[in-house]
């Protein structure tokens, strides 16, 4: 349940710091979960933005794009999962299995451990998952984390103080939202602040498909909440953080240039999905997988892939396209868009070259950071894994 009141001590400490700083299961096996062992080989209505305002039809992205790996920023990361960019270009990286957060210098690649997040209980696909920096980070220096505990998945926030010694730079966690179902598989875990400065979270149904259709359960949903964990005015139900439902396992969230929300979702044995998210809509699971099954009330995905070709985790938007990292598929997908529709078939890059791919985020100069996932117990790690790659894309 959401925390109903903000923690006064946390708020006071954040303001003081800011003043002194300048800134699995039957459906979760190799096909249905995050993929088998790898190896190197939105708005309220169609045509509206997340805020509901109409927008002009944008120009189309080119049908064909390109990807070039121009640099390896850093190596030797252990089970990297969530990544959040700090003002100035440095990256925060969550280690799923160790429960630690590491800062990676955006120029040199130097790694500095901030500290451990108390209460993380790694298990299967669970552990320390998504990260996000506050939309008002310059004033409060807050870092948000989604993680698995012994009893649930939850979202907390912590003050990050880089003036303290390495390993002791995270303040005590303040729980923002708790009670998200946990499981050995399908924990979701991606969090992000949207253009509306609200906090969004993609969750999983832990292998129990009925949770996805239960609007009273936060499992198998996309959630939208205030930075304090409260329901947002304009949500489908005024007293609920549930934004959309009928999801199996959402691990990618991104907004396009017109502030529309997109999400990637793991299929079971047949179809993975890229969905355009609209508030209150039912995305069909467990009756629908990909464009198959369900009824006329279920939203169909914009694109779908065979699970062996994708098993998608993180996504982002750049150069008019959605970019999607594939775990089992071991490739980076580009989906060029004109508004809400693809202009060409998805294009695959880096197939099998770097193994499992977990997270993709913008560099800030039009490129991408791409994070590998070979040390997550399902890959075949080699010397240097896991790594962050800098990509030039068109």
N, C-alpha and C positions, 0 to 999 in steps of 0.2 A: 504494500500500500504506500501511497506517497507520503512523504514527510509533510505534515500539515503546517508547520511553522519553521521559519528559517532559524538557523542557529546564530544567536547574537554574538557569541564569542568568535565564531568563524568569520562573520561579517566584519567585526571590528578589527580582527587580526589581518584580514585581507586588505582593508583600507589602510591600516598602518604600514603594511608591507609595501603597498603600492606607492605610498607617499615617499618611501625611502628608496625605491627602485625606478629605473627608467625602462624599464621594460625587458551405425550402431543399432541396437534393437533389431527387430525384424525388418525394419525399413531403413536401417542405417548402415548397411554394409558397404562394400566397395562401390556399388552403383548408387546407393541411396544416400550415403552420408557425404563426407568431404572427398571421396574418391579413394581408390585402392593405392597400393604401393606404386610410387612413381619412380622414374629413372631418367637420367639424361639420355635421351635419344634424339503531390500534384494538386491540380486545381479542382474546385467543386464541380466543374463541368468540362466537357470536351472543348478545347480551344480557349481555356482560361488558365491564368497563372495560379500559383499557390495561394495568392491573396484573393483570387476570384475576379481580378480585373482582366478585361480583354486585352489582347496584345496583337500586334501586327504579325502577319505571316513572315517568318524569317527566311533568308536565303538558304538554299540547300548546301550541305557539306559536299565536297567532291565525292564521287562514287568510290574512287580509289585513294588510299592514303599510303603513308610510309612510316616505318619505325627504324630508328638507328640507335643502337646502344653507344653512347658517347663517353661513358665513364662508369666505373664501379665506385660508388661513394664510400662504402664500407663493407667489411666482411666479418665473419665470425659471430653473427647474431644467433641466438638460441631460441627456437620456436617463436619467431616474431609474428605478431598478429595485428593489433591496432597500431596506426601511425597517425600522429597529429602534427601539423606544421605550426611552429611558433612564429610570432612576428620577427622578422629578420631572416627567416629561412632555415633555421635549425629544425630538426625533427625529433619528436618524442616517439619511442617505439616500445610497445608492450611485449613482454615475453609471456606467452600463454602458460608455459609449464613451470617457470621459476617465480612468476608473480612479481617481477621487477619491471621498472620503467627506466629506459636508458635514453639519454640525449645524444643525438648524432649531429656533429657540426656539419652544417649544410655545405661548407666549402672543403674542409680538410677530411671529413669523415671520422674525426676523433670521437670516441665513445666515452661518455661519463654516466655512470649509474646514479640515478636520482635516489633510489631506494626501493624497498619492497612495499607492496600494498597489503596491509593486514587483512586476514580473513579469506584470501584466495585459496581455493581447494581444487587444484587441477584434477580432472578426471575425464579421460577420453577426449571429446571435443571441447570440454569445458576448461576454464582457467581464467587467466587475465586476458580479456578479449579487446573490445573496442576502446579507443581513446578519443577525446575531443578537448580542445581548449575553449574556455568560456568565450562567448561573443563579446564580452567586455573584459577580455584578458588584461588589457593595458591598465585597467583600474583595480582588478581583483586578483590576478595571477592564479586563477583557478584552473585546475586540470580535472576533467571528468573521466571516469573509468567504469566500464561494464565488466563484471566478473562473476564467476561461479563460486559460491560458498558451499559449506557442507549441507545447506538446506534449500538454497534458491539461487537464482541469478539476480543481481542487483546493480544499481548505478550509484556511485559515490562521487564526491568531489573533494579535492585536496588542494591546499595552497602549495605552490611550487616556489621555493626560495633558493635561487642559485647562488646566494651569498653564503649558504651553509656548506659544510664539508660534503664532498661526494659521498653518496650512500645515505645521507641524512637530510635530503633536500625536500622531502615531501612531508606536509603536515598531516595531522590525524584525519582519517577519512570521515566525511560527513555524509550520511546516507540520504540520497535524494529520492530514490524509488526502490522498493524491494518487493519480493513475492513473485517474481517472474519464475515460472517453472524451470527446473534444472533437470538434466538427464545426462547419460553417458554420450548421447548424440543430440544434435538439433538444438543447440543452445542459442542460436542466432548470435548476437553480440555486437553488431556494428552500431555506433552512435555518431551523431553529427548535429551541429547546429545549422538550422536552415536559414534561408534569406530573411525569414520573419523573426530570427533570433530565438526561436523556440528549439527545444531539444527533441530530437527524433531518435528512436531506437528500433532496430529490427530484431525480432525474437523468433525462437523456434518452438515447435510443439513437442519436443523431447521424444519423438517417436509415437506419440498418441495423437492421431489425426483429429480426433473429436475436439481437442482443445482449440484447434484453429477456427472452428465454427461457434465456439462458446464465447459470446461477447463479454461474459463476466470474467474470463480468464485472460491474462496478458500474454499467454503463450500462443505462438503462431500468428503474430500481429505485427503491424507497424504502430508504434506508440508516438504520440506527440504531447509534450508537456512543457510547462514553464521551466526555467532553470532551477526552480525550487521543487520540481516534481509534481506540480499541480496540473489538473486538466486545463486546457486552453480554451478561451472563448472562441467559438467557431468550430470546435471539434464536433463530430457527428452527434455525440451525447454530451450534454453540458457537464455532467459529473464524471466523465470517463476520459482516460488518456488514450483509449483505443481510436486509432485514426483509420486503419483498414484491417480487414480480417481475412481468414481463409488462406493463410500462408503456411508453407511447410517449414522453411528455414531460411530466413532473410539474413544475408551477410553483406549486402552491398547497398549503399544509399548515396544518391547524387542528385544535384539539381542542375538543370540546363540553363541556358542564357535567359530564358523566359520564366525562370523560377518554378518550373514543373519538376516534381519529384519522380525519380526513377529508382527501381530496386531490382537487384538480382536475387534469384531464389533457386535453391537446390530442388531438382526433381527426385523421384524415388528410383525407378529403374529405366525410365524412358526419356523424359523431357525436362531439361533445365529451362529457366525462364528469365527474360527481361521484361519487367512490367512498368507501365506508366501508372503511377499511384494517384487515385482520386479518393477524397475523404468519404468514408462510409461504405465503400464498395467491398464486395465479396470476391476474392481471388480464387475461390473454388476448391481448395484442398480440404478434405481428402477425396472428394468426388471427381475433381478435375486435375489432370496433370498435363501441363502444356495446353495445347488447344483441343485436347480430347477430354470427353466426359463433362460432368456438370450439367447445368441447365442454362437457360437464356439469361439468368440473373448474374451469372459468373462472368467476371472480366477475363478476357482472353489475353495472353501475353503478346507484346509487340513482336518479340522474337523468341524462338525456342531452339535448343540444341540437344543432341544426344548427350547423355550424361558422360560418356567416355570422351567427348570433345570439349567439355566445359567443366562441370562441377564448380560453378562460379562463386567467388568470395567477393573481394572488393571491386567497386566500380568508381569511375569519376567521369567528368565531362570536360572535354578540351577540343578546340578546333572544330566545333560543330558536331562532334561525335561522342557517343558513350564508349568508354574504354573499360573492358571487363577482364579481370584476372581469373585464369582457370587453374584449378588445383589438379584434379585427375587429367584434365585436358592438356596441361602443361603448355599453355599458349595464352597470348594476349589477344583478345578480340576487339575489333573496332566496328562499331555500329553507326554508320553515317546517317544523319537525320535531316529532314526538313520538317520543322515543327514537331509533331507527334508521330511522324511516319518515317520509316527507313527509306533512304533513296536508292539503296543497293543492298545486295546480300552482305552479311557480316564478313569481315576480312580477318584472317588469323595471321599472327606474327609470332616469331621466336619459338615455334613449335618444337618442344623437346629439348631446346638448347640450354635452358636454365632450370629445368625440372618444374616442380609445382610452384605456382604463382599465387600469392595470397592477397596482396594489397597494392593498389595503385592510387597515387595522389598527385595533384598538380605541383610543379616546381615553382610556380609563380611567374615564370618567364615564357609560358606557353608549352613547356615540356612536361614530362612526367617522371615521378619516382616510381619504381617498380620493385616490390619486395618479394623475395622468393620464400618458399616454405618447405624446404627439404628436411629440416630437423624436427618435424612435427610428428614423428614416429610412423609416417606413411610414405616418406620419401626415401631416397637413397643418397644421403649426404656425402659430398666430396669435400676435399680440403677447401676451406674458405666459406663454406655454407654456414649460415644463410647470409645473403648479401642484399644490398640496396643498389639498384642500377639507375643511372640517369639516362633518360630517353629523349631524343629529338623526334617529334612526331609531326605529321601533316595530315 
